[in-house]
């Protein structure tokens, strides 16, 4: 069984064992999704027959369950429409629906709610899938028709009703558009009832969705219902760089998040002194170039167009200088004793954190060794390792005597071969060792030719 996900509706389409179409809700795939934190309450305070039903993208509606159906979040239902019926997904139930209506600004007083007919049947789901498959091609064709009629508008989305009797065309236009002729052509072309609905650039971005520069999903497609106006003054209050490319969102308008912290910045700025001009000092005038709002620090520079030299001052110090300038007095130097004391670096202390007495304690021991001493030591070992008996006796007589006694006491399997093997082994070892030592002695220590020649000559002659 294959499952086809539809991201615009937040559901998956599949077929059962009998081949009948089915639809399943996909939690977390809806736009403007709300977490029902009151769903697990054992005894709800009041029963609510009003349910929130979501359709394509961000379109939602509130419907009345007059038939007393047992519904829960995620059920696919057929609801009343004009004309016919529509298919949607239940997203909220119970007491939280009234709170959601209050948050979105929907007033239920005097409103006649449309009804929920039934849970969607396989026939309803099959027709719903056919309607969804026509949406993209209808949008492309409707754009071509609008361009042929020379209408200054952009059709951004098309939403078919569940029974394919009506379609909603969402469009964007900067000015008033007379689309009466367009409606006639669309109705004749697609054989449906046409409804034109104008939306703004922010609503279009919410319907399409996407990832914001902050790395999260767009606010207009996750939780934002009401869009307040955003002005460039919000960026000025927060001292953000006035770069249109950075301040604009994916909709092309100013980012909605510029208003999130605006009230905090405005409240913090009320404690800042108002400046009508530069601060006057004995060495010149200083202009305000930057302010750290939450640290209550103002930065001044002698050149209003340059930030090469900046002097920080607290707001209290600025008030003092402004009061002196009003009296016609000038300060000697533009500095703040409080900030200078805070910024003064502490005297470094030298501590022996490792616990060592001296970092040069190994230098004396290393200086006594030299490369010549190591060579002499190797030369001595080579001489001792030479094959000549005289060399071994001269180096360490006691070791030579012990090795000779050990050779005499070693048992042999064949006594008649013992003397011959011992003689051959002794001559071979002496000759090989002597040859090696002769080479080493000749290359490294020219002064030891007398010892090396004695053993090396015998080894070379016998080889």
C-alpha positions in Angstrom: 0.0 0.0 0.0 1.5 3.3 -1.1 0.9 6.5 0.7 1.0 9.8 -1.2 1.4 12.9 1.0 -0.3 16.2 0.2 1.5 19.0 2.0 -1.2 21.6 1.1 -3.9 19.7 3.0 -1.7 18.0 5.6 -2.9 14.5 4.9 -1.9 11.3 3.1 -3.8 9.4 0.4 -3.8 5.6 0.1 -5.9 2.6 -0.8 -7.2 -0.2 1.4 -7.2 -3.9 0.7 -10.4 -3.6 -1.4 -8.9 -0.8 -3.5 -11.0 2.0 -2.1 -9.3 5.3 -1.5 -8.5 6.4 2.0 -7.1 9.6 3.6 -5.1 9.9 6.8 -4.2 13.0 8.8 -0.4 13.9 9.1 0.2 15.6 12.4 2.7 18.4 12.2 2.1 19.0 8.4 -0.6 21.6 8.8 -0.1 25.4 8.5 -1.2 27.5 11.4 -1.3 24.3 13.6 -2.3 24.6 17.2 -1.4 22.2 20.0 -4.5 21.1 21.9 -3.2 21.2 25.4 -6.7 20.6 26.8 -7.3 17.4 24.9 -6.4 15.1 27.8 -8.6 16.6 30.5 -10.7 13.8 32.0 -13.8 16.0 32.7 -14.1 19.0 30.5 -15.8 22.0 32.0 -18.2 22.4 29.1 -19.1 20.5 26.0 -18.6 22.4 22.8 -20.3 21.4 19.6 -18.2 23.9 17.5 -15.2 22.4 15.7 -12.4 24.0 13.9 -11.9 22.5 10.4 -8.9 23.2 8.2 -8.9 23.2 4.4 -6.0 24.0 1.9 -3.0 25.8 3.4 -4.1 28.5 6.0 -7.9 28.5 5.3 -9.8 27.5 8.4 -13.5 27.6 9.4 -15.7 26.9 12.4 -18.6 24.4 12.0 -21.4 23.1 14.1 -21.7 19.3 14.9 -25.5 19.2 15.0 -25.7 15.5 14.3 -23.8 14.6 17.5 -21.0 12.8 15.6 -18.1 11.4 17.7 -15.3 13.5 16.2 -11.7 14.0 17.3 -8.7 15.9 15.9 -7.5 14.4 12.6 -10.9 13.2 11.3 -11.7 14.0 7.7 -15.2 15.3 7.4 -17.7 16.6 4.8 -19.0 20.0 5.8 -21.6 22.4 4.4 -20.7 24.7 1.6 -22.4 27.1 -0.8 -23.2 25.3 -3.1 -22.6 21.6 -2.3 -20.2 20.4 0.3 -16.5 20.6 1.1 -13.9 18.2 2.6 -11.7 19.3 5.5 -9.8 18.0 8.5 -10.8 18.6 12.1 -7.9 20.3 13.9 -9.4 21.5 17.2 -12.2 20.3 19.5 -13.7 21.1 22.9 -13.1 24.2 25.0 -10.0 25.3 23.1 -12.1 26.2 20.0 -13.7 29.2 21.8 -10.3 30.4 22.9 -9.0 30.1 19.4 -11.9 32.1 18.1 -11.1 34.8 20.6 -7.4 34.9 19.6 -8.2 35.1 15.9 -10.8 37.8 16.4 -13.8 35.8 15.3 -17.0 36.9 17.0 -19.5 34.0 17.3 -22.4 36.3 18.4 -25.1 36.4 15.7 -23.2 34.1 13.4 -25.1 31.1 11.9 -22.5 28.3 11.9 -22.4 25.9 8.9 -23.0 22.2 9.7 -20.8 19.1 9.7 -22.6 16.5 7.5 -20.6 13.3 8.1 -17.2 11.7 8.1 -15.8 11.5 4.7 -16.7 8.3 2.7 -14.4 6.7 0.1 -16.6 8.3 -2.6 -16.0 11.7 -1.1 -12.2 11.2 -0.8 -12.0 10.0 -4.4 -13.7 13.1 -5.7 -11.6 15.2 -3.4 -8.4 13.8 -5.0 -9.7 14.5 -8.4 -10.4 18.1 -7.5 -6.9 18.5 -5.9 -5.3 17.2 -9.1 -6.9 20.0 -11.2 -5.6 22.9 -9.0 -2.1 23.4 -10.5 -3.2 23.3 -14.2 -6.1 25.6 -13.4 -3.8 28.1 -11.8 -1.5 28.1 -14.8 -4.3 28.5 -17.3 -6.0 31.3 -15.3 -2.8 33.3 -15.3 -2.6 33.1 -19.0 -6.2 34.2 -19.3 -5.6 37.2 -17.0 -2.5 38.2 -19.0 -4.6 38.0 -22.3 -7.2 40.3 -20.7 -4.4 42.8 -19.7 -5.3 42.7 -16.0 -2.7 44.0 -13.6 -3.1 41.1 -11.1 -1.3 37.9 -10.0 -3.2 34.7 -9.3 -1.2 33.1 -6.6 -3.3 30.0 -5.7 -6.4 28.0 -6.7 -8.4 25.9 -4.2 -11.1 23.5 -5.5 -14.1 22.6 -3.3 -14.3 19.0 -2.3 -17.2 18.2 -4.7 -15.6 20.1 -7.7 -18.5 22.5 -8.0 -16.6 25.7 -7.0 -13.1 27.0 -6.9 -11.5 29.9 -5.0 -9.0 32.0 -7.0 -6.6 33.9 -4.7 -5.0 36.9 -6.3 -2.8 39.9 -5.5 -3.3 43.3 -7.0 -1.8 46.7 -6.2 -4.8 48.6 -7.5 -8.5 48.0 -8.1 -9.1 45.4 -10.8 -12.3 44.9 -12.8 -12.3 41.1 -13.2 -15.9 40.7 -14.3 -14.9 39.6 -17.7 -12.3 37.2 -16.2 -15.0 35.5 -14.1 -17.0 34.8 -17.2 -14.1 33.3 -19.1 -13.0 31.2 -16.1 -16.5 29.9 -15.5 -16.9 29.0 -19.2 -13.4 27.5 -19.4 -13.5 25.2 -16.3 -17.3 24.7 -15.9 -17.3 25.6 -12.2 -18.5 28.4 -10.0 -15.7 31.0 -9.5 -15.0 33.0 -6.4 -12.3 35.7 -6.5 -10.5 36.4 -3.2 -7.9 39.1 -2.8 -5.0 38.6 -0.4 -1.9 40.5 0.5 1.7 39.6 0.0 2.0 38.4 3.7 -1.0 36.1 3.3 0.5 34.7 0.1 3.8 33.9 1.8 1.8 32.2 4.6 -0.1 30.0 2.1 3.1 29.0 0.3 5.3 28.6 3.4 9.0 28.3 3.6 12.1 28.8 5.9 12.9 32.2 7.2 16.5 33.7 7.5 16.4 32.8 11.2 16.3 29.1 10.2 12.7 28.5 11.4 9.5 28.1 9.5 7.7 31.4 8.5 5.7 32.9 11.3 2.8 33.7 8.9 2.5 30.0 8.2 2.9 28.6 11.7 1.0 30.9 14.2 0.4 34.4 12.9 -3.3 35.3 12.1 -3.3 39.1 12.2 -0.8 41.1 10.4 0.1 44.5 11.9 1.8 47.2 9.9 5.6 47.4 10.1 7.4 50.7 9.4 11.0 51.6 8.9 10.9 53.4 12.2 11.0 50.0 14.0 14.4 49.4 12.5 15.6 52.9 13.5 14.5 52.5 17.1 16.5 49.2 17.3 19.5 50.7 15.5 19.4 48.0 12.8 21.2 48.7 9.5 18.7 50.2 7.0 19.5 47.6 4.3 16.3 46.8 2.3 17.7 43.4 1.4 18.1 42.4 5.0 15.0 44.0 6.4 12.6 42.4 3.8 11.1 39.0 4.2 10.2 36.4 1.6 7.0 38.3 0.9 9.0 41.4 -0.2 7.7 43.5 2.7 9.4 44.4 6.0 9.8 41.5 8.3 7.1 41.0 10.9 9.7 40.2 13.6 10.8 43.8 13.6 7.8 44.5 15.8 8.5 41.7 18.3 11.0 43.6 20.5 10.1 47.1 19.5 8.2 47.9 22.7 11.2 46.9 24.8 13.5 49.2 22.9 11.1 52.1 23.1 10.7 51.6 26.9 14.5 51.5 27.3 15.0 54.6 25.2 12.9 56.7 27.5 15.7 56.9 30.1 18.2 58.2 27.5 18.8 62.0 27.4 17.7 63.9 24.4 20.4 65.6 22.4 19.8 68.7 20.2 23.4 68.8 19.1 27.0 67.6 19.7 28.6 67.6 23.1 31.1 70.5 23.6 34.5 69.9 25.1 37.8 71.9 25.3 39.3 69.8 22.5 36.3 70.0 20.1 32.8 68.8 19.5 31.7 65.2 19.8 28.7 63.6 17.9 26.6 60.7 18.9 27.3 57.7 16.6 26.0 54.7 18.5 23.9 53.7 21.5 23.9 50.5 23.5 20.3 50.7 24.7 20.2 47.9 27.3 23.7 48.8 28.8 22.8 52.5 28.9 26.0 53.5 27.1 26.3 56.2 24.4 29.3 56.4 22.0 30.6 59.7 20.7 33.1 60.5 18.0 34.8 63.8 17.0 33.7 63.1 13.3 30.0 62.4 12.7 30.8 60.4 9.6 33.6 58.2 11.1 33.7 55.6 13.8 37.5 55.3 14.0 37.6 57.1 17.4 34.7 56.4 19.7 34.4 57.4 23.4 31.8 55.6 25.6 29.8 57.5 28.1 27.1 56.5 30.5 23.7 58.2 30.3 24.3 60.0 33.7 27.6 61.4 32.4 25.9 62.6 29.2 23.2 64.4 31.3 26.0 66.2 33.3 27.8 67.4 30.1 24.5 68.5 28.5 23.7 70.5 31.6 27.1 72.1 31.6 26.8 73.0 27.9 23.5 74.7 28.5 25.2 76.9 31.0 27.9 77.8 28.5 30.5 75.6 30.1 32.7 73.0 28.4 34.3 69.9 29.9 38.0 69.4 29.9 38.0 65.9 28.5 35.1 63.7 27.2 35.6 60.7 29.5 33.7 58.7 32.0 35.5 57.8 35.2 33.1 54.9 35.9 33.7 53.2 32.6 37.4 53.8 32.8 37.5 52.1 36.1 35.5 49.2 34.8 37.6 48.9 31.7 41.0 49.2 33.4 42.8 45.9 33.1 43.9 44.2 36.2 47.7 43.8 37.0 48.8 40.3 35.9 50.1 38.0 38.6 52.9 35.5 38.0 52.0 32.2 39.7 53.7 28.9 39.6 50.6 27.0 38.7 52.4 23.8 37.6 54.5 23.6 40.8 57.8 23.3 39.1 60.9 24.9 40.6 62.6 26.0 37.4 61.9 25.6 33.8 65.7 25.3 33.0 66.4 22.5 35.4 67.1 20.0 32.6 69.5 22.3 30.7 72.6 21.4 32.7 72.1 17.7 32.4 71.7 17.9 28.7 74.7 20.2 28.1 77.1 17.5 29.5 76.2 15.1 26.7 77.7 15.5 23.2 77.5 13.7 20.0 81.2 12.6 20.3 80.5 10.9 23.6 77.7 8.9 22.1 79.9 7.9 19.2 82.6 6.8 21.5 80.1 4.7 23.4 79.0 3.0 20.2 82.6 2.5 19.2 83.3 0.7 22.5 80.3 -1.5 22.0 81.4 -2.3 18.5 84.9 -3.2 19.8 83.4 -5.4 22.4 81.2 -7.0 19.9 84.1 -7.8 17.6 84.9 -11.4 16.9 88.5 -11.4 18.3 89.1 -13.1 21.6 91.7 -10.5 22.5 89.2 -7.7 22.0 86.7 -9.3 24.3 89.3 -10.1 27.0 90.5 -6.5 26.9 87.0 -5.0 27.2 85.5 -7.3 29.9 87.7 -10.3 30.8 85.3 -11.7 33.3 82.4 -12.0 30.8 84.7 -13.6 28.2 85.8 -16.2 30.7 82.1 -17.0 31.6 81.1 -17.4 27.9 84.1 -19.7 27.4 83.1 -21.9 30.4 79.5 -22.1 29.1 80.6 -23.3 25.7 82.7 -26.0 27.2 79.9 -27.3 29.4 77.2 -27.3 26.6 76.3 -30.9 25.7 76.2 -32.1 22.1 74.2 -34.9 20.5 77.2 -36.3 18.6 80.5 -36.0 20.4 82.6 -36.5 17.3 81.0 -33.5 15.7 81.2 -31.2 18.7 84.8 -30.1 18.3 84.4 -29.4 14.6 81.2 -27.5 15.1 82.6 -25.5 17.9 85.7 -24.6 15.9 83.6 -23.6 12.8 81.2 -21.6 14.9 84.0 -19.8 16.7 85.8 -18.9 13.4 82.6 -17.9 11.7 81.4 -15.7 14.5 84.7 -14.1 14.9 85.1 -13.4 11.2 81.6 -11.9 10.7 81.8 -9.8 13.8 85.2 -8.7 13.0 84.2 -7.7 9.5 81.4 -5.5 10.8 83.5 -4.0 13.4 86.3 -3.3 11.0 83.9 -1.3 8.8 82.5 0.6 11.7 85.8 1.2 13.3 87.3 2.4 10.0 84.5 4.9 9.4 84.0 6.3 12.9 87.2 6.0 14.9 90.3 6.1 12.9 92.4 6.0 16.1 91.3 2.4 16.9 92.8 0.8 13.8 95.1 -1.4 15.8 92.3 -3.3 17.6 90.0 -3.6 14.7 92.8 -4.8 12.3 93.6 -7.6 14.6 90.2 -9.1 14.6 89.1 -7.8 11.2 92.1 -9.2 9.4 91.5 -12.7 10.7 87.9 -12.5 9.7 88.7 -11.4 6.2 91.4 -14.0 5.7 89.1 -16.9 6.8 86.1 -15.7 4.8 
